[in-house]
Amino acid sequence: MDRTSSRRPWWVWPLVFCVLVAVLVLLDAAWYVAIPIVFAVSVGFEWAWDRYANWRAHRSHGANGPRGR
């Protein structure tokens, strides 16, 4: 049986290797970008929630009257 017709060209495996390396490098870089973004969003959310909670607490002072306002 002659399998030469079904063989891949010589450049396929280097191409697959280079594509895999590029994908891994981009995924690694994405982690270094995503982690500070998630951290910044978390800090921003905590800051905004603290401001909102303080605003609600300030607004509710004296609200324990008979009408609840």
PQR file with spaces between the fields and no chain letter, atoms N, CA, C, O and H, PARSE charges and radii, in Angstrom:
ATOM       1  N    MET     1       0.835   -1.188    0.000 -0.4000 1.5000
ATOM       2  CA   MET     1       0.000    0.000    0.000 -0.0000 2.0000
ATOM       3  C    MET     1       0.876    1.247    0.000  0.5500 1.7000
ATOM       4  O    MET     1       1.822    1.371    0.777 -0.5500 1.4000
ATOM       5  N    ASP     2       0.541    2.130   -0.863 -0.4000 1.5000
ATOM       6  CA   ASP     2       1.285    3.381   -0.945 -0.0000 2.0000
ATOM       7  C    ASP     2       0.530    4.449   -0.168  0.5500 1.7000
ATOM       8  O    ASP     2      -0.578    4.831   -0.544 -0.5500 1.4000
ATOM       9  H    ASP     2      -0.228    2.029   -1.494  0.4000 1.0000
ATOM      10  N    ARG     3       1.128    4.928    0.912 -0.4000 1.5000
ATOM      11  CA   ARG     3       0.471    5.934    1.755 -0.0000 2.0000
ATOM      12  C    ARG     3       1.000    7.334    1.489  0.5500 1.7000
ATOM      13  O    ARG     3       0.674    8.254    2.240 -0.5500 1.4000
ATOM      14  H    ARG     3       2.028    4.617    1.218  0.4000 1.0000
ATOM      15  N    THR     4       1.778    7.525    0.484 -0.4000 1.5000
ATOM      16  CA   THR     4       2.351    8.844    0.245 -0.0000 2.0000
ATOM      17  C    THR     4       1.285    9.861   -0.126  0.5500 1.7000
ATOM      18  O    THR     4       1.461   11.051    0.136 -0.5500 1.4000
ATOM      19  H    THR     4       2.043    6.778   -0.125  0.4000 1.0000
ATOM      20  N    SER     5       0.190    9.428   -0.725 -0.4000 1.5000
ATOM      21  CA   SER     5      -0.856   10.373   -1.112 -0.0000 2.0000
ATOM      22  C    SER     5      -1.642   10.872    0.097  0.5500 1.7000
ATOM      23  O    SER     5      -2.223   11.956    0.040 -0.5500 1.4000
ATOM      24  H    SER     5       0.047    8.462   -0.937  0.4000 1.0000
ATOM      25  N    SER     6      -1.672   10.105    1.195 -0.4000 1.5000
ATOM      26  CA   SER     6      -2.451   10.503    2.368 -0.0000 2.0000
ATOM      27  C    SER     6      -1.608   11.249    3.401  0.5500 1.7000
ATOM      28  O    SER     6      -2.136   11.713    4.412 -0.5500 1.4000
ATOM      29  H    SER     6      -1.200    9.225    1.241  0.4000 1.0000
ATOM      30  N    ARG     7      -0.308   11.367    3.153 -0.4000 1.5000
ATOM      31  CA   ARG     7       0.547   12.061    4.124 -0.0000 2.0000
ATOM      32  C    ARG     7       0.324   13.557    4.042  0.5500 1.7000
ATOM      33  O    ARG     7       0.046   14.112    2.979 -0.5500 1.4000
ATOM      34  H    ARG     7       0.120   10.990    2.332  0.4000 1.0000
ATOM      35  N    ARG     8       0.454   14.187    5.184 -0.4000 1.5000
ATOM      36  CA   ARG     8       0.313   15.637    5.235 -0.0000 2.0000
ATOM      37  C    ARG     8       1.597   16.291    4.738  0.5500 1.7000
ATOM      38  O    ARG     8       2.671   15.690    4.790 -0.5500 1.4000
ATOM      39  H    ARG     8       0.680   13.736    6.047  0.4000 1.0000
ATOM      40  N    PRO     9       1.478   17.525    4.256 -0.5600 1.5000
ATOM      41  CA   PRO     9       2.703   18.240    3.867  0.2800 2.0000
ATOM      42  C    PRO     9       3.605   18.470    5.077  0.5500 1.7000
ATOM      43  O    PRO     9       3.148   18.402    6.218 -0.5500 1.4000
ATOM      44  N    TRP    10       4.857   18.736    4.832 -0.4000 1.5000
ATOM      45  CA   TRP    10       5.841   18.864    5.904 -0.0000 2.0000
ATOM      46  C    TRP    10       5.546   20.042    6.821  0.5500 1.7000
ATOM      47  O    TRP    10       5.962   20.023    7.980 -0.5500 1.4000
ATOM      48  H    TRP    10       5.228   18.791    3.905  0.4000 1.0000
ATOM      49  N    TRP    11       4.853   21.055    6.352 -0.4000 1.5000
ATOM      50  CA   TRP    11       4.662   22.286    7.113 -0.0000 2.0000
ATOM      51  C    TRP    11       3.445   22.246    8.034  0.5500 1.7000
ATOM      52  O    TRP    11       3.200   23.207    8.763 -0.5500 1.4000
ATOM      53  H    TRP    11       4.516   21.071    5.410  0.4000 1.0000
ATOM      54  N    VAL    12       2.678   21.156    8.015 -0.4000 1.5000
ATOM      55  CA   VAL    12       1.458   21.107    8.832 -0.0000 2.0000
ATOM      56  C    VAL    12       1.800   21.046   10.316  0.5500 1.7000
ATOM      57  O    VAL    12       1.221   21.788   11.109 -0.5500 1.4000
ATOM      58  H    VAL    12       2.877   20.376    7.422  0.4000 1.0000
ATOM      59  N    TRP    13       2.729   20.175   10.706 -0.4000 1.5000
ATOM      60  CA   TRP    13       3.023   20.028   12.134 -0.0000 2.0000
ATOM      61  C    TRP    13       3.687   21.267   12.716  0.5500 1.7000
ATOM      62  O    TRP    13       3.337   21.657   13.831 -0.5500 1.4000
ATOM      63  H    TRP    13       3.200   19.572   10.062  0.4000 1.0000
ATOM      64  N    PRO    14       4.629   21.911   12.023 -0.5600 1.5000
ATOM      65  CA   PRO    14       5.130   23.190   12.564  0.2800 2.0000
ATOM      66  C    PRO    14       4.037   24.247   12.672  0.5500 1.7000
ATOM      67  O    PRO    14       4.035   25.045   13.609 -0.5500 1.4000
ATOM      68  N    LEU    15       3.114   24.256   11.725 -0.4000 1.5000
ATOM      69  CA   LEU    15       2.005   25.208   11.786 -0.0000 2.0000
ATOM      70  C    LEU    15       1.115   24.924   12.994  0.5500 1.7000
ATOM      71  O    LEU    15       0.728   25.849   13.708 -0.5500 1.4000
ATOM      72  H    LEU    15       3.116   23.607   10.964  0.4000 1.0000
ATOM      73  N    VAL    16       0.789   23.665   13.225 -0.4000 1.5000
ATOM      74  CA   VAL    16      -0.025   23.289   14.386 -0.0000 2.0000
ATOM      75  C    VAL    16       0.700   23.675   15.675  0.5500 1.7000
ATOM      76  O    VAL    16       0.085   24.204   16.601 -0.5500 1.4000
ATOM      77  H    VAL    16       1.103   22.913   12.645  0.4000 1.0000
ATOM      78  N    PHE    17       1.995   23.413   15.733 -0.4000 1.5000
ATOM      79  CA   PHE    17       2.778   23.758   16.917 -0.0000 2.0000
ATOM      80  C    PHE    17       2.772   25.266   17.161  0.5500 1.7000
ATOM      81  O    PHE    17       2.564   25.713   18.289 -0.5500 1.4000
ATOM      82  H    PHE    17       2.495   22.984   14.981  0.4000 1.0000
ATOM      83  N    CYS    18       2.999   26.046   16.108 -0.4000 1.5000
ATOM      84  CA   CYS    18       3.028   27.509   16.260 -0.0000 2.0000
ATOM      85  C    CYS    18       1.665   28.055   16.674  0.5500 1.7000
ATOM      86  O    CYS    18       1.590   28.979   17.485 -0.5500 1.4000
ATOM      87  H    CYS    18       3.168   25.682   15.192  0.4000 1.0000
ATOM      88  N    VAL    19       0.600   27.499   16.131 -0.4000 1.5000
ATOM      89  CA   VAL    19      -0.745   27.947   16.507 -0.0000 2.0000
ATOM      90  C    VAL    19      -1.014   27.613   17.970  0.5500 1.7000
ATOM      91  O    VAL    19      -1.564   28.438   18.699 -0.5500 1.4000
ATOM      92  H    VAL    19       0.662   26.749   15.473  0.4000 1.0000
ATOM      93  N    LEU    20      -0.635   26.425   18.403 -0.4000 1.5000
ATOM      94  CA   LEU    20      -0.841   26.052   19.809 -0.0000 2.0000
ATOM      95  C    LEU    20      -0.027   26.944   20.745  0.5500 1.7000
ATOM      96  O    LEU    20      -0.525   27.359   21.791 -0.5500 1.4000
ATOM      97  H    LEU    20      -0.187   25.755   17.811  0.4000 1.0000
ATOM      98  N    VAL    21       1.206   27.238   20.381 -0.4000 1.5000
ATOM      99  CA   VAL    21       2.029   28.125   21.209 -0.0000 2.0000
ATOM     100  C    VAL    21       1.407   29.515   21.269  0.5500 1.7000
ATOM     101  O    VAL    21       1.364   30.132   22.333 -0.5500 1.4000
ATOM     102  H    VAL    21       1.611   26.901   19.531  0.4000 1.0000
ATOM     103  N    ALA    22       0.925   30.010   20.133 -0.4000 1.5000
ATOM     104  CA   ALA    22       0.295   31.335   20.112 -0.0000 2.0000
ATOM     105  C    ALA    22      -0.952   31.357   20.986  0.5500 1.7000
ATOM     106  O    ALA    22      -1.183   32.324   21.711 -0.5500 1.4000
ATOM     107  H    ALA    22       0.960   29.509   19.268  0.4000 1.0000
ATOM     108  N    VAL    23      -1.754   30.306   20.924 -0.4000 1.5000
ATOM     109  CA   VAL    23      -2.967   30.241   21.750 -0.0000 2.0000
ATOM     110  C    VAL    23      -2.597   30.217   23.229  0.5500 1.7000
ATOM     111  O    VAL    23      -3.220   30.907   24.035 -0.5500 1.4000
ATOM     112  H    VAL    23      -1.567   29.520   20.335  0.4000 1.0000
ATOM     113  N    LEU    24      -1.595   29.432   23.587 -0.4000 1.5000
ATOM     114  CA   LEU    24      -1.187   29.366   24.994 -0.0000 2.0000
ATOM     115  C    LEU    24      -0.626   30.699   25.480  0.5500 1.7000
ATOM     116  O    LEU    24      -0.896   31.109   26.609 -0.5500 1.4000
ATOM     117  H    LEU    24      -1.089   28.871   22.932  0.4000 1.0000
ATOM     118  N    VAL    25       0.148   31.374   24.644 -0.4000 1.5000
ATOM     119  CA   VAL    25       0.690   32.680   25.035 -0.0000 2.0000
ATOM     120  C    VAL    25      -0.434   33.687   25.223  0.5500 1.7000
ATOM     121  O    VAL    25      -0.418   34.464   26.178 -0.5500 1.4000
ATOM     122  H    VAL    25       0.367   31.041   23.726  0.4000 1.0000
ATOM     123  N    LEU    26      -1.416   33.680   24.316 -0.4000 1.5000
ATOM     124  CA   LEU    26      -2.538   34.614   24.444 -0.0000 2.0000
ATOM     125  C    LEU    26      -3.384   34.312   25.674  0.5500 1.7000
ATOM     126  O    LEU    26      -3.849   35.234   26.344 -0.5500 1.4000
ATOM     127  H    LEU    26      -1.430   33.049   23.540  0.4000 1.0000
ATOM     128  N    LEU    27      -3.589   33.032   25.979 -0.4000 1.5000
ATOM     129  CA   LEU    27      -4.338   32.682   27.192 -0.0000 2.0000
ATOM     130  C    LEU    27      -3.578   33.118   28.443  0.5500 1.7000
ATOM     131  O    LEU    27      -4.179   33.606   29.400 -0.5500 1.4000
ATOM     132  H    LEU    27      -3.211   32.283   25.435  0.4000 1.0000
ATOM     133  N    ASP    28      -2.265   32.943   28.432 -0.4000 1.5000
ATOM     134  CA   ASP    28      -1.458   33.376   29.568 -0.0000 2.0000
ATOM     135  C    ASP    28      -1.535   34.892   29.728  0.5500 1.7000
ATOM     136  O    ASP    28      -1.677   35.396   30.842 -0.5500 1.4000
ATOM     137  H    ASP    28      -1.777   32.547   27.654  0.4000 1.0000
ATOM     138  N    ALA    29      -1.441   35.603   28.633 -0.4000 1.5000
ATOM     139  CA   ALA    29      -1.550   37.066   28.690 -0.0000 2.0000
ATOM     140  C    ALA    29      -2.940   37.488   29.145  0.5500 1.7000
ATOM     141  O    ALA    29      -3.085   38.479   29.862 -0.5500 1.4000
ATOM     142  H    ALA    29      -1.325   35.194   27.728  0.4000 1.0000
ATOM     143  N    ALA    30      -3.954   36.752   28.738 -0.4000 1.5000
ATOM     144  CA   ALA    30      -5.320   37.089   29.143 -0.0000 2.0000
ATOM     145  C    ALA    30      -5.477   36.984   30.654  0.5500 1.7000
ATOM     146  O    ALA    30      -6.192   37.783   31.258 -0.5500 1.4000
ATOM     147  H    ALA    30      -3.836   35.947   28.156  0.4000 1.0000
ATOM     148  N    TRP    31      -4.815   36.004   31.275 -0.4000 1.5000
ATOM     149  CA   TRP    31      -4.883   35.901   32.732 -0.0000 2.0000
ATOM     150  C    TRP    31      -4.281   37.128   33.388  0.5500 1.7000
ATOM     151  O    TRP    31      -4.824   37.648   34.362 -0.5500 1.4000
ATOM     152  H    TRP    31      -4.234   35.355   30.785  0.4000 1.0000
ATOM     153  N    TYR    32      -3.154   37.593   32.853 -0.4000 1.5000
ATOM     154  CA   TYR    32      -2.498   38.756   33.454 -0.0000 2.0000
ATOM     155  C    TYR    32      -3.298   40.029   33.249  0.5500 1.7000
ATOM     156  O    TYR    32      -3.136   40.986   34.006 -0.5500 1.4000
ATOM     157  H    TYR    32      -2.713   37.171   32.062  0.4000 1.0000
ATOM     158  N    VAL    33      -4.151   40.058   32.248 -0.4000 1.5000
ATOM     159  CA   VAL    33      -5.009   41.218   32.022 -0.0000 2.0000
ATOM     160  C    VAL    33      -6.302   41.074   32.813  0.5500 1.7000
ATOM     161  O    VAL    33      -6.793   42.050   33.380 -0.5500 1.4000
ATOM     162  H    VAL    33      -4.282   39.281   31.633  0.4000 1.0000
ATOM     163  N    ALA    34      -6.855   39.868   32.856 -0.4000 1.5000
ATOM     164  CA   ALA    34      -8.165   39.655   33.476 -0.0000 2.0000
ATOM     165  C    ALA    34      -8.112   39.797   34.994  0.5500 1.7000
ATOM     166  O    ALA    34      -9.047   40.329   35.592 -0.5500 1.4000
ATOM     167  H    ALA    34      -6.455   39.075   32.395  0.4000 1.0000
ATOM     168  N    ILE    35      -7.051   39.340   35.619 -0.4000 1.5000
ATOM     169  CA   ILE    35      -6.993   39.373   37.085 -0.0000 2.0000
ATOM     170  C    ILE    35      -7.022   40.805   37.621  0.5500 1.7000
ATOM     171  O    ILE    35      -7.786   41.072   38.549 -0.5500 1.4000
ATOM     172  H    ILE    35      -6.291   38.908   35.134  0.4000 1.0000
ATOM     173  N    PRO    36      -6.227   41.746   37.086 -0.5600 1.5000
ATOM     174  CA   PRO    36      -6.360   43.132   37.580  0.2800 2.0000
ATOM     175  C    PRO    36      -7.721   43.747   37.275  0.5500 1.7000
ATOM     176  O    PRO    36      -8.224   44.555   38.056 -0.5500 1.4000
ATOM     177  N    ILE    37      -8.318   43.372   36.150 -0.4000 1.5000
ATOM     178  CA   ILE    37      -9.648   43.913   35.829 -0.0000 2.0000
ATOM     179  C    ILE    37     -10.671   43.415   36.840  0.5500 1.7000
ATOM     180  O    ILE    37     -11.481   44.197   37.339 -0.5500 1.4000
ATOM     181  H    ILE    37      -7.909   42.716   35.516  0.4000 1.0000
ATOM     182  N    VAL    38     -10.644   42.129   37.145 -0.4000 1.5000
ATOM     183  CA   VAL    38     -11.580   41.575   38.134 -0.0000 2.0000
ATOM     184  C    VAL    38     -11.334   42.211   39.499  0.5500 1.7000
ATOM     185  O    VAL    38     -12.287   42.515   40.217 -0.5500 1.4000
ATOM     186  H    VAL    38      -9.987   41.493   36.740  0.4000 1.0000
ATOM     187  N    PHE    39     -10.078   42.415   39.863 -0.4000 1.5000
ATOM     188  CA   PHE    39      -9.753   43.058   41.133 -0.0000 2.0000
ATOM     189  C    PHE    39     -10.291   44.487   41.168  0.5500 1.7000
ATOM     190  O    PHE    39     -10.888   44.905   42.160 -0.5500 1.4000
ATOM     191  H    PHE    39      -9.304   42.169   39.280  0.4000 1.0000
ATOM     192  N    ALA    40     -10.080   45.231   40.086 -0.4000 1.5000
ATOM     193  CA   ALA    40     -10.552   46.620   40.035 -0.0000 2.0000
ATOM     194  C    ALA    40     -12.072   46.689   40.089  0.5500 1.7000
ATOM     195  O    ALA    40     -12.628   47.558   40.760 -0.5500 1.4000
ATOM     196  H    ALA    40      -9.595   44.891   39.280  0.4000 1.0000
ATOM     197  N    VAL    41     -12.747   45.785   39.394 -0.4000 1.5000
ATOM     198  CA   VAL    41     -14.211   45.773   39.430 -0.0000 2.0000
ATOM     199  C    VAL    41     -14.696   45.432   40.835  0.5500 1.7000
ATOM     200  O    VAL    41     -15.664   46.024   41.313 -0.5500 1.4000
ATOM     201  H    VAL    41     -12.295   45.079   38.849  0.4000 1.0000
ATOM     202  N    SER    42     -14.039   44.488   41.501 -0.4000 1.5000
ATOM     203  CA   SER    42     -14.433   44.129   42.869 -0.0000 2.0000
ATOM     204  C    SER    42     -14.247   45.301   43.824  0.5500 1.7000
ATOM     205  O    SER    42     -15.124   45.584   44.641 -0.5500 1.4000
ATOM     206  H    SER    42     -13.253   44.006   41.112  0.4000 1.0000
ATOM     207  N    VAL    43     -13.107   45.983   43.725 -0.4000 1.5000
ATOM     208  CA   VAL    43     -12.860   47.135   44.594 -0.0000 2.0000
ATOM     209  C    VAL    43     -13.867   48.237   44.301  0.5500 1.7000
ATOM     210  O    VAL    43     -14.395   48.859   45.223 -0.5500 1.4000
ATOM     211  H    VAL    43     -12.395   45.753   43.062  0.4000 1.0000
ATOM     212  N    GLY    44     -14.133   48.481   43.026 -0.4000 1.5000
ATOM     213  CA   GLY    44     -15.120   49.498   42.655 -0.0000 2.0000
ATOM     214  C    GLY    44     -16.506   49.169   43.166  0.5500 1.7000
ATOM     215  O    GLY    44     -17.227   50.054   43.626 -0.5500 1.4000
ATOM     216  H    GLY    44     -13.703   47.976   42.277  0.4000 1.0000
ATOM     217  N    PHE    45     -16.886   47.903   43.089 -0.4000 1.5000
ATOM     218  CA   PHE    45     -18.197   47.502   43.591 -0.0000 2.0000
ATOM     219  C    PHE    45     -18.281   47.697   45.101  0.5500 1.7000
ATOM     220  O    PHE    45     -19.278   48.209   45.609 -0.5500 1.4000
ATOM     221  H    PHE    45     -16.300   47.184   42.714  0.4000 1.0000
ATOM     222  N    GLU    46     -17.240   47.292   45.815 -0.4000 1.5000
ATOM     223  CA   GLU    46     -17.243   47.470   47.270 -0.0000 2.0000
ATOM     224  C    GLU    46     -17.329   48.947   47.640  0.5500 1.7000
ATOM     225  O    GLU    46     -18.057   49.312   48.563 -0.5500 1.4000
ATOM     226  H    GLU    46     -16.429   46.876   45.402  0.4000 1.0000
ATOM     227  N    TRP    47     -16.596   49.797   46.931 -0.4000 1.5000
ATOM     228  CA   TRP    47     -16.629   51.235   47.191 -0.0000 2.0000
ATOM     229  C    TRP    47     -18.022   51.792   46.929  0.5500 1.7000
ATOM     230  O    TRP    47     -18.549   52.558   47.737 -0.5500 1.4000
ATOM     231  H    TRP    47     -16.004   49.501   46.181  0.4000 1.0000
ATOM     232  N    ALA    48     -18.624   51.409   45.797 -0.4000 1.5000
ATOM     233  CA   ALA    48     -19.962   51.907   45.455 -0.0000 2.0000
ATOM     234  C    ALA    48     -21.000   51.384   46.444  0.5500 1.7000
ATOM     235  O    ALA    48     -21.911   52.117   46.827 -0.5500 1.4000
ATOM     236  H    ALA    48     -18.197   50.787   45.141  0.4000 1.0000
ATOM     237  N    TRP    49     -20.875   50.136   46.857 -0.4000 1.5000
ATOM     238  CA   TRP    49     -21.831   49.568   47.814 -0.0000 2.0000
ATOM     239  C    TRP    49     -21.708   50.277   49.163  0.5500 1.7000
ATOM     240  O    TRP    49     -22.716   50.529   49.824 -0.5500 1.4000
ATOM     241  H    TRP    49     -20.135   49.539   46.545  0.4000 1.0000
ATOM     242  N    ASP    50     -20.490   50.597   49.571 -0.4000 1.5000
ATOM     243  CA   ASP    50     -20.281   51.312   50.826 -0.0000 2.0000
ATOM     244  C    ASP    50     -20.916   52.702   50.762  0.5500 1.7000
ATOM     245  O    ASP    50     -21.560   53.136   51.717 -0.5500 1.4000
ATOM     246  H    ASP    50     -19.672   50.393   49.035  0.4000 1.0000
ATOM     247  N    ARG    51     -20.737   53.391   49.652 -0.4000 1.5000
ATOM     248  CA   ARG    51     -21.372   54.713   49.493 -0.0000 2.0000
ATOM     249  C    ARG    51     -22.892   54.597   49.520  0.5500 1.7000
ATOM     250  O    ARG    51     -23.571   55.416   50.138 -0.5500 1.4000
ATOM     251  H    ARG    51     -20.213   53.039   48.876  0.4000 1.0000
ATOM     252  N    TYR    52     -23.420   53.580   48.851 -0.4000 1.5000
ATOM     253  CA   TYR    52     -24.868   53.380   48.830 -0.0000 2.0000
ATOM     254  C    TYR    52     -25.389   53.063   50.232  0.5500 1.7000
ATOM     255  O    TYR    52     -26.419   53.592   50.651 -0.5500 1.4000
ATOM     256  H    TYR    52     -22.868   52.914   48.349  0.4000 1.0000
ATOM     257  N    ALA    53     -24.675   52.199   50.953 -0.4000 1.5000
ATOM     258  CA   ALA    53     -25.105   51.847   52.311 -0.0000 2.0000
ATOM     259  C    ALA    53     -25.052   53.069   53.223  0.5500 1.7000
ATOM     260  O    ALA    53     -25.950   53.269   54.042 -0.5500 1.4000
ATOM     261  H    ALA    53     -23.838   51.770   50.613  0.4000 1.0000
ATOM     262  N    ASN    54     -24.013   53.883   53.090 -0.4000 1.5000
ATOM     263  CA   ASN    54     -23.936   55.105   53.894 -0.0000 2.0000
ATOM     264  C    ASN    54     -25.056   56.074   53.535  0.5500 1.7000
ATOM     265  O    ASN    54     -25.628   56.717   54.415 -0.5500 1.4000
ATOM     266  H    ASN    54     -23.284   53.720   52.425  0.4000 1.0000
ATOM     267  N    TRP    55     -25.365   56.181   52.265 -0.4000 1.5000
ATOM     268  CA   TRP    55     -26.458   57.058   51.823 -0.0000 2.0000
ATOM     269  C    TRP    55     -27.794   56.591   52.390  0.5500 1.7000
ATOM     270  O    TRP    55     -28.605   57.394   52.850 -0.5500 1.4000
ATOM     271  H    TRP    55     -24.900   55.659   51.550  0.4000 1.0000
ATOM     272  N    ARG    56     -28.009   55.260   52.346 -0.4000 1.5000
ATOM     273  CA   ARG    56     -29.257   54.716   52.901 -0.0000 2.0000
ATOM     274  C    ARG    56     -29.323   54.933   54.405  0.5500 1.7000
ATOM     275  O    ARG    56     -30.383   55.266   54.936 -0.5500 1.4000
ATOM     276  H    ARG    56     -27.350   54.608   51.971  0.4000 1.0000
ATOM     277  N    ALA    57     -28.198   54.748   55.100 -0.4000 1.5000
ATOM     278  CA   ALA    57     -28.185   54.933   56.553 -0.0000 2.0000
ATOM     279  C    ALA    57     -28.417   56.403   56.896  0.5500 1.7000
ATOM     280  O    ALA    57     -29.146   56.707   57.840 -0.5500 1.4000
ATOM     281  H    ALA    57     -27.337   54.478   54.669  0.4000 1.0000
ATOM     282  N    HIS    58     -27.819   57.301   56.155 -0.4000 1.5000
ATOM     283  CA   HIS    58     -28.002   58.729   56.404 -0.0000 2.0000
ATOM     284  C    HIS    58     -29.438   59.138   56.123  0.5500 1.7000
ATOM     285  O    HIS    58     -30.000   59.968   56.837 -0.5500 1.4000
ATOM     286  H    HIS    58     -27.227   57.054   55.388  0.4000 1.0000
ATOM     287  N    ARG    59     -30.025   58.569   55.103 -0.4000 1.5000
ATOM     288  CA   ARG    59     -31.394   58.902   54.712 -0.0000 2.0000
ATOM     289  C    ARG    59     -32.407   58.377   55.725  0.5500 1.7000
ATOM     290  O    ARG    59     -33.473   58.967   55.901 -0.5500 1.4000
ATOM     291  H    ARG    59     -29.568   57.895   54.523  0.4000 1.0000
ATOM     292  N    SER    60     -32.081   57.278   56.385 -0.4000 1.5000
ATOM     293  CA   SER    60     -33.056   56.654   57.277 -0.0000 2.0000
ATOM     294  C    SER    60     -32.983   57.183   58.704  0.5500 1.7000
ATOM     295  O    SER    60     -33.764   56.734   59.542 -0.5500 1.4000
ATOM     296  H    SER    60     -31.215   56.799   56.242  0.4000 1.0000
ATOM     297  N    HIS    61     -32.085   58.114   59.025 -0.4000 1.5000
ATOM     298  CA   HIS    61     -32.044   58.659   60.382 -0.0000 2.0000
ATOM     299  C    HIS    61     -33.356   59.376   60.683  0.5500 1.7000
ATOM     300  O    HIS    61     -33.840   60.190   59.897 -0.5500 1.4000
ATOM     301  H    HIS    61     -31.450   58.479   58.344  0.4000 1.0000
ATOM     302  N    GLY    62     -33.903   59.052   61.825 -0.4000 1.5000
ATOM     303  CA   GLY    62     -35.175   59.641   62.212 -0.0000 2.0000
ATOM     304  C    GLY    62     -36.357   59.017   61.503  0.5500 1.7000
ATOM     305  O    GLY    62     -37.462   59.558   61.537 -0.5500 1.4000
ATOM     306  H    GLY    62     -33.509   58.391   62.463  0.4000 1.0000
ATOM     307  N    ALA    63     -36.136   57.884   60.864 -0.4000 1.5000
ATOM     308  CA   ALA    63     -37.215   57.249   60.112 -0.0000 2.0000
ATOM     309  C    ALA    63     -37.971   56.236   60.948  0.5500 1.7000
ATOM     310  O    ALA    63     -38.827   55.519   60.428 -0.5500 1.4000
ATOM     311  H    ALA    63     -35.238   57.444   60.837  0.4000 1.0000
ATOM     312  N    ASN    64     -37.673   56.167   62.217 -0.4000 1.5000
ATOM     313  CA   ASN    64     -38.344   55.177   63.046 -0.0000 2.0000
ATOM     314  C    ASN    64     -39.581   55.751   63.717  0.5500 1.7000
ATOM     315  O    ASN    64     -39.997   55.286   64.778 -0.5500 1.4000
ATOM     316  H    ASN    64     -36.978   56.749   62.639  0.4000 1.0000
ATOM     317  N    GLY    65     -40.151   56.740   63.104 -0.4000 1.5000
ATOM     318  CA   GLY    65     -41.367   57.336   63.650 -0.0000 2.0000
ATOM     319  C    GLY    65     -42.575   56.471   63.355  0.5500 1.7000
ATOM     320  O    GLY    65     -42.443   55.366   62.828 -0.5500 1.4000
ATOM     321  H    GLY    65     -39.813   57.118   62.242  0.4000 1.0000
ATOM     322  N    PRO    66     -43.750   56.973   63.694 -0.5600 1.5000
ATOM     323  CA   PRO    66     -44.961   56.171   63.514  0.2800 2.0000
ATOM     324  C    PRO    66     -45.263   55.871   62.049  0.5500 1.7000
ATOM     325  O    PRO    66     -45.865   54.841   61.745 -0.5500 1.4000
ATOM     326  N    ARG    67     -44.861   56.744   61.147 -0.4000 1.5000
ATOM     327  CA   ARG    67     -45.159   56.498   59.731 -0.0000 2.0000
ATOM     328  C    ARG    67     -44.027   55.760   59.026  0.5500 1.7000
ATOM     329  O    ARG    67     -44.187   55.350   57.877 -0.5500 1.4000
ATOM     330  H    ARG    67     -44.372   57.581   61.394  0.4000 1.0000
ATOM     331  N    GLY    68     -42.896   55.583   59.686 -0.4000 1.5000
ATOM     332  CA   GLY    68     -41.789   54.840   59.089 -0.0000 2.0000
ATOM     333  C    GLY    68     -41.055   55.600   58.010  0.5500 1.7000
ATOM     334  O    GLY    68     -40.330   55.001   57.216 -0.5500 1.4000
ATOM     335  H    GLY    68     -42.766   55.916   60.620  0.4000 1.0000
ATOM     336  N    ARG    69     -41.233   56.924   57.965 -0.4000 1.5000
ATOM     337  CA   ARG    69     -40.543   57.724   56.938 -0.0000 2.0000
ATOM     338  C    ARG    69     -39.566   58.670   57.581  0.5500 1.7000
ATOM     339  O    ARG    69     -38.890   59.427   56.884 -0.5500 1.4000
ATOM     340  H    ARG    69     -41.823   57.410   58.610  0.4000 1.0000
